Amino acid sequence: MTIVFVTVALNIHQVGIADELYRLTDGNYWFIEIGDIGGDNSKGGKLNNFSQRSYLIKTTDGEASVQKALQLVRDADVMIYGAAPLMYLRERIKTGKLTFMYSERWLKKGILNLLSPRLLKQQWFYHTHCHGKPFYVLCSSAYAVRDFRLMRSFIGKCYKWGYFTDVHEFDIKSILYKKRENSRVKILWVARLIDWKHPEVMIELALQLLQEKVDFIINMIGSGDMFNQLQIQIQKHELGEHVHLLGSMSNERVRQTMLSHHIACFTSDRNEGWGAVLNEDMGSGCCPVGSIEAGATPYLIKDGLNGFSFDLKKKNDLFEKVLWLIKHPEERERMSIEAYKTIRDVWSPKNAAEQLYKLCQSMLQGESYVVEDGPCSKAE
């Protein structure tokens, strides 16, 4: 089986899947990198260099690379189409071969997004050229299927997908045992300090926890426009002992920091297509409390089993979930173990690639393959 993936860039959230698919196909996998087509799509991978991967084709290298890419698009058994010019999809659909679109949600701003020229062009192409074709969606947001349904697209053809981070193998029980040495509950928040990530919610949380007289510390990693505003709030409310703004860190240092924290809060609103920091929180043994509006949360978190989801619009919801975890350390540890297992066993690059390979294989052979949970299970 030959698989080709066409999208903007090979980054830290794509390379794990790419490596696994290259292995599964015995080298018959190609990643076509289009280059930045209108924004920063590095997704945390700016400092990483994956240009030496043997499966990588960069169309920015010149016309010969573009022609090679187009030929692969026509010839491959399976194509995955991400953020790329429509000409690649147009060439593929002509072949009538198995194709997947790799997509976050489209309607982050509701009906306003329906005015997007790119969306209108893509939907026009879908409805005029793609009906009746073996064309499916890998939904890298729990809300993508709802958006497609509203646009009358891909009905019954949506599969769960996402962004996938490296899985660090370790003895999770030993990690949690070390955390017990610190009687002070450590809460972590990692993201850019911008409005739709809602870092201000952590200041509110700190004030509420202080009223309960619990012993806690909140560490916030990231930089952005709201840094000074948050610093002022910390000083105003005399939270310096409890809330620390740590600034930016390398991805490896962030992962090491996660290993020492008990709870991780993920507070993005619906503008968060996925939110790979949630994968990393869970894969590092933190008990997650994640905003239900973010694309990753409904897929990754099973309430009460491996963490909690919360509603940003519901007053005290985050506070009540965090306070419960502080007061129930044994249950918190149990959920932390399950969170780690969720990322290690289900939402890992290895498992996602294997499930996708099996799904493609069954489709090509006209057979049925059903995944009960996780990547490549049906998105309803």
C-alpha positions as CSV (number, residue, x, y, z in Angstrom):
1,M,0.0,0.0,0.0
2,T,1.3,3.5,-0.9
3,I,0.2,6.4,1.2
4,V,0.8,10.1,0.5
5,F,0.0,12.9,2.8
6,V,-0.2,16.5,1.5
7,T,-0.2,19.4,3.9
8,V,1.6,22.6,4.9
9,A,4.5,21.4,7.1
10,L,6.1,18.4,8.7
11,N,6.1,19.4,12.4
12,I,6.3,17.8,15.8
13,H,2.6,16.8,15.7
14,Q,2.9,15.1,12.3
15,V,6.3,13.5,12.4
16,G,5.4,10.7,14.8
17,I,2.5,9.5,12.6
18,A,4.7,9.9,9.5
19,D,7.5,7.8,10.9
20,E,5.0,5.0,11.8
21,L,3.3,5.0,8.4
22,Y,6.7,4.9,6.7
23,R,7.5,1.8,8.8
24,L,4.1,0.2,8.2
25,T,4.2,0.6,4.5
26,D,7.8,-0.6,4.2
27,G,8.9,2.8,2.9
28,N,5.9,3.4,0.6
29,Y,4.9,6.6,2.4
30,W,5.4,10.1,1.2
31,F,4.9,13.4,3.0
32,I,4.5,16.3,0.7
33,E,5.3,19.6,2.4
34,I,3.7,22.6,0.7
35,G,5.1,25.3,2.9
36,D,3.5,28.2,4.7
37,I,0.3,29.2,2.8
38,G,-0.8,32.0,5.0
39,G,0.3,31.7,8.6
40,D,2.5,30.0,11.2
41,N,1.8,26.3,11.0
42,S,4.8,25.1,12.8
43,K,2.6,24.0,15.8
44,G,5.5,24.2,18.2
45,G,8.0,22.7,15.8
46,K,10.1,25.7,14.8
47,L,13.2,24.5,16.5
48,N,12.9,21.0,15.1
49,N,14.4,20.0,11.8
50,F,12.8,17.0,10.1
51,S,14.2,17.9,6.6
52,Q,16.3,14.7,6.5
53,R,13.3,12.4,6.6
54,S,13.6,10.2,3.4
55,Y,9.9,10.3,2.8
56,L,9.7,14.2,2.8
57,I,9.1,16.0,-0.5
58,K,9.2,19.9,-0.3
59,T,7.4,21.5,-3.2
60,T,9.3,24.7,-2.4
61,D,12.5,23.0,-3.8
62,G,11.3,23.7,-7.3
63,E,9.1,22.6,-10.2
64,A,10.6,19.1,-10.3
65,S,9.4,18.5,-6.7
66,V,5.9,19.9,-7.6
67,Q,5.6,17.5,-10.5
68,K,6.8,14.5,-8.4
69,A,4.3,15.4,-5.8
70,L,1.4,15.6,-8.3
71,Q,2.4,12.2,-9.8
72,L,2.4,10.7,-6.3
73,V,-1.0,12.2,-5.7
74,R,-2.3,10.5,-8.8
75,D,-0.7,7.1,-8.2
76,A,-0.9,6.5,-4.5
77,D,-3.4,3.9,-3.1
78,V,-4.3,6.4,-0.4
79,M,-4.0,10.1,-0.1
80,I,-4.5,12.3,3.0
81,Y,-5.2,15.9,2.1
82,G,-4.5,18.6,4.8
83,A,-3.9,22.3,4.5
84,A,-2.8,22.5,0.9
85,P,-3.9,24.2,-2.4
86,L,-7.0,22.8,-3.9
87,M,-5.2,21.6,-7.1
88,Y,-3.8,18.6,-5.2
89,L,-7.3,17.5,-4.2
90,R,-8.6,18.2,-7.6
91,E,-6.0,16.0,-9.2
92,R,-6.7,13.2,-6.7
93,I,-10.5,13.2,-7.0
94,K,-10.2,12.7,-10.8
95,T,-8.6,9.3,-10.1
96,G,-11.6,8.0,-8.0
97,K,-9.1,6.5,-5.5
98,L,-9.4,6.4,-1.7
99,T,-8.9,9.9,-0.2
100,F,-9.1,11.4,3.3
101,M,-9.3,15.0,4.2
102,Y,-7.5,15.9,7.4
103,S,-9.4,18.7,9.1
104,E,-10.1,20.6,12.3
105,R,-13.4,22.3,12.7
106,W,-14.3,24.9,10.1
107,L,-17.0,26.9,12.0
108,K,-15.0,28.2,15.0
109,K,-16.8,31.5,14.6
110,G,-20.1,30.1,13.6
111,I,-21.9,31.3,10.5
112,L,-19.3,34.0,10.0
113,N,-16.9,31.3,8.8
114,L,-19.3,30.5,6.0
115,L,-18.1,33.8,4.3
116,S,-14.5,32.5,4.1
117,P,-13.5,32.3,0.4
118,R,-11.4,29.2,1.1
119,L,-14.3,27.4,2.7
120,L,-16.7,28.4,0.0
121,K,-14.3,27.2,-2.7
122,Q,-13.7,23.9,-0.9
123,Q,-17.4,23.3,-0.3
124,W,-18.3,24.1,-3.9
125,F,-15.7,21.6,-5.1
126,Y,-17.0,19.0,-2.6
127,H,-20.6,19.3,-3.7
128,T,-19.9,19.4,-7.4
129,H,-17.1,16.8,-7.7
130,C,-16.9,14.5,-4.7
131,H,-20.3,12.9,-4.1
132,G,-20.2,9.2,-4.6
133,K,-16.4,9.1,-4.4
134,P,-14.4,7.2,-1.7
135,F,-13.7,10.5,0.1
136,Y,-13.7,10.6,3.9
137,V,-12.6,12.9,6.8
138,L,-10.1,12.4,9.6
139,C,-11.6,14.8,12.1
140,S,-8.8,16.4,14.2
141,S,-11.5,18.1,16.4
142,A,-14.4,16.6,18.2
143,Y,-16.6,19.4,16.6
144,A,-15.5,18.9,13.0
145,V,-18.2,16.3,12.3
146,R,-20.9,18.8,13.6
147,D,-19.6,21.5,11.3
148,F,-19.5,19.2,8.3
149,R,-23.0,18.1,9.0
150,L,-24.2,21.7,9.0
151,M,-22.6,22.1,5.6
152,R,-24.2,18.8,4.4
153,S,-20.7,17.4,3.8
154,F,-19.2,14.0,4.5
155,I,-22.4,12.6,6.1
156,G,-21.5,9.2,7.6
157,K,-17.9,9.6,6.4
158,C,-16.2,11.1,9.4
159,Y,-13.5,9.3,11.6
160,K,-11.9,10.5,14.8
161,W,-8.4,11.7,14.5
162,G,-6.3,14.4,16.1
163,Y,-2.7,15.7,16.7
164,F,-0.4,13.2,18.2
165,T,2.6,13.8,20.5
166,D,5.5,11.6,21.3
167,V,4.8,9.1,24.1
168,H,7.5,8.9,26.7
169,E,7.6,5.4,28.3
170,F,8.0,5.5,32.0
171,D,6.8,3.8,35.2
172,I,3.7,6.0,35.9
173,K,3.3,4.7,39.5
174,S,6.9,5.7,40.3
175,I,6.3,9.2,38.9
176,L,3.2,9.6,41.0
177,Y,5.0,8.3,44.1
178,K,7.6,11.1,43.7
179,K,4.8,13.6,43.4
180,R,3.5,12.6,46.9
181,E,6.7,13.9,48.4
182,N,5.3,17.4,47.8
183,S,2.4,18.1,50.0
184,R,1.6,21.2,48.1
185,V,-0.6,20.5,45.2
186,K,1.1,21.7,42.0
187,I,-1.2,22.9,39.1
188,L,0.2,23.5,35.7
189,W,-1.1,25.6,32.7
190,V,0.8,25.7,29.4
191,A,-0.2,27.8,26.4
192,R,0.4,31.1,24.7
193,L,-0.8,34.0,26.8
194,I,-3.6,35.2,24.5
195,D,-7.3,35.9,25.0
196,W,-8.8,32.7,23.6
197,K,-6.5,30.5,25.6
198,H,-8.0,32.2,28.7
199,P,-5.0,32.4,31.1
200,E,-7.0,34.9,33.2
201,V,-9.1,32.0,34.4
202,M,-6.1,30.7,36.4
203,I,-6.0,33.9,38.4
204,E,-9.7,33.5,39.2
205,L,-9.0,29.9,40.2
206,A,-6.2,30.9,42.5
207,L,-8.4,33.4,44.3
208,Q,-11.1,30.8,44.8
209,L,-8.6,28.2,46.1
210,L,-7.2,30.7,48.5
211,Q,-10.7,31.1,50.1
212,E,-10.7,27.3,50.7
213,K,-7.4,27.6,52.5
214,V,-5.8,24.7,50.5
215,D,-2.0,24.6,49.9
216,F,-1.4,25.0,46.2
217,I,0.8,26.5,43.6
218,I,-0.1,27.4,40.0
219,N,2.7,27.5,37.4
220,M,2.0,29.0,34.0
221,I,4.3,28.4,31.1
222,G,4.1,30.6,28.0
223,S,4.5,34.0,26.6
224,G,2.1,36.4,24.8
225,D,0.2,39.7,24.8
226,M,-1.4,39.1,28.2
227,F,1.8,38.6,30.2
228,N,1.9,42.1,31.7
229,Q,-1.8,42.1,32.4
230,L,-1.5,38.8,34.3
231,Q,1.5,40.0,36.2
232,I,-0.4,43.1,37.3
233,Q,-3.3,40.9,38.5
234,I,-0.9,38.7,40.4
235,Q,0.6,41.7,42.2
236,K,-2.8,43.3,42.8
237,H,-4.2,40.2,44.5
238,E,-0.9,39.4,46.3
239,L,-0.7,36.0,44.6
240,G,3.0,35.9,44.1
241,E,3.4,33.0,46.5
242,H,0.9,30.9,44.6
243,V,0.9,31.9,40.9
244,H,4.1,32.0,38.9
245,L,4.5,33.1,35.3
246,L,7.5,31.0,34.0
247,G,7.7,32.4,30.4
248,S,8.5,30.3,27.4
249,M,10.4,27.0,27.6
250,S,11.6,24.4,25.2
251,N,9.3,21.5,24.5
252,E,11.5,19.1,26.3
253,R,11.7,21.3,29.4
254,V,7.9,21.7,29.4
255,R,7.6,17.9,29.4
256,Q,10.0,17.5,32.3
257,T,8.0,20.2,34.2
258,M,4.8,18.3,33.6
259,L,6.2,15.3,35.3
260,S,6.3,17.1,38.7
261,H,2.8,18.5,38.6
262,H,-0.4,16.9,40.0
263,I,-3.1,18.7,37.9
264,A,-3.0,20.3,34.5
265,C,-5.6,22.9,33.4
266,F,-6.5,23.4,29.8
267,T,-8.7,26.4,29.4
268,S,-9.0,27.2,25.6
269,D,-12.3,28.1,24.1
270,R,-13.8,27.0,20.7
271,N,-11.0,28.7,18.8
272,E,-8.7,25.8,19.8
273,G,-9.0,23.4,16.9
274,W,-7.3,20.6,18.9
275,G,-4.8,21.5,21.7
276,A,-1.9,19.1,21.7
277,V,-0.8,20.3,25.2
278,L,-3.7,18.2,26.5
279,N,-2.0,15.1,25.0
280,E,1.2,16.1,26.6
281,D,-0.4,16.8,30.0
282,M,-2.0,13.4,30.1
283,G,1.0,11.6,28.7
284,S,3.1,13.1,31.5
285,G,1.0,11.8,34.3
286,C,-0.9,15.0,35.1
287,C,-4.6,14.7,35.9
288,P,-6.3,16.9,33.3
289,V,-9.1,19.4,33.7
290,G,-9.9,20.5,30.2
291,S,-12.3,23.0,28.6
292,I,-15.0,21.1,26.7
293,E,-15.0,23.8,24.0
294,A,-11.5,22.7,22.8
295,G,-11.4,20.2,20.0
296,A,-9.3,17.6,21.8
297,T,-11.2,17.4,25.1
298,P,-14.3,15.4,24.1
299,Y,-12.0,12.8,22.4
300,L,-9.3,12.5,25.1
301,I,-11.1,13.0,28.4
302,K,-13.6,10.6,29.8
303,D,-15.1,12.3,32.8
304,G,-14.3,10.7,36.1
305,L,-12.2,8.0,34.5
306,N,-9.1,9.9,33.2
307,G,-9.8,13.5,34.3
308,F,-12.5,16.1,34.1
309,S,-13.9,18.3,31.4
310,F,-15.4,21.7,32.4
311,D,-17.5,24.4,30.8
312,L,-15.9,27.9,30.6
313,K,-19.4,29.4,30.6
314,K,-20.5,27.6,33.8
315,K,-19.6,29.6,36.9
316,N,-17.3,27.7,39.3
317,D,-17.1,24.6,37.1
318,L,-13.3,24.6,36.8
319,F,-12.9,25.5,40.5
320,E,-15.2,22.8,41.7
321,K,-13.4,20.1,39.6
322,V,-9.9,21.2,40.7
323,L,-11.0,21.4,44.3
324,W,-12.4,17.9,44.2
325,L,-9.2,16.6,42.8
326,I,-7.2,18.4,45.6
327,K,-9.4,16.9,48.3
328,H,-9.4,13.3,46.7
329,P,-5.7,12.6,46.1
330,E,-6.2,8.8,45.6
331,E,-8.9,9.3,43.0
332,R,-6.7,12.0,41.4
333,E,-3.8,9.5,41.1
334,R,-6.1,6.8,39.7
335,M,-7.2,9.2,37.0
336,S,-3.6,10.3,36.3
337,I,-2.7,6.7,35.6
338,E,-5.7,6.3,33.3
339,A,-4.8,9.6,31.5
340,Y,-1.3,8.3,30.9
341,K,-2.7,5.0,29.5
342,T,-5.1,6.9,27.3
343,I,-2.2,8.6,25.5
344,R,0.2,5.6,25.6
345,D,-2.2,3.0,24.4
346,V,-4.9,4.7,22.4
347,W,-3.9,8.3,21.3
348,S,-0.3,7.5,20.4
349,P,1.3,8.0,17.0
350,K,1.9,4.2,16.9
351,N,-1.7,3.2,17.6
352,A,-3.2,5.9,15.3
353,A,-0.9,4.9,12.4
354,E,-1.8,1.2,12.9
355,Q,-5.5,1.9,13.0
356,L,-5.4,4.1,9.9
357,Y,-3.3,1.5,8.0
358,K,-5.9,-1.2,8.9
359,L,-8.8,1.0,8.0
360,C,-7.3,1.9,4.6
361,Q,-6.4,-1.7,3.9
362,S,-10.0,-2.9,4.6
363,M,-11.5,-0.1,2.5
364,L,-9.2,-1.0,-0.4
365,Q,-10.2,-4.6,-0.1
366,G,-13.9,-3.8,0.2
367,E,-14.1,-5.2,3.7
368,S,-15.4,-3.7,7.0
369,Y,-13.0,-2.7,9.8
370,V,-14.5,-1.2,13.0
371,V,-12.5,0.6,15.6
372,E,-14.4,0.9,18.9
373,D,-12.6,3.9,20.4
374,G,-9.9,6.4,19.6
375,P,-8.3,7.2,16.2
376,C,-10.2,5.9,13.2
377,S,-13.4,5.1,15.2
378,K,-16.5,6.6,13.7
379,A,-17.1,10.3,14.6
380,E,-20.8,10.8,15.4
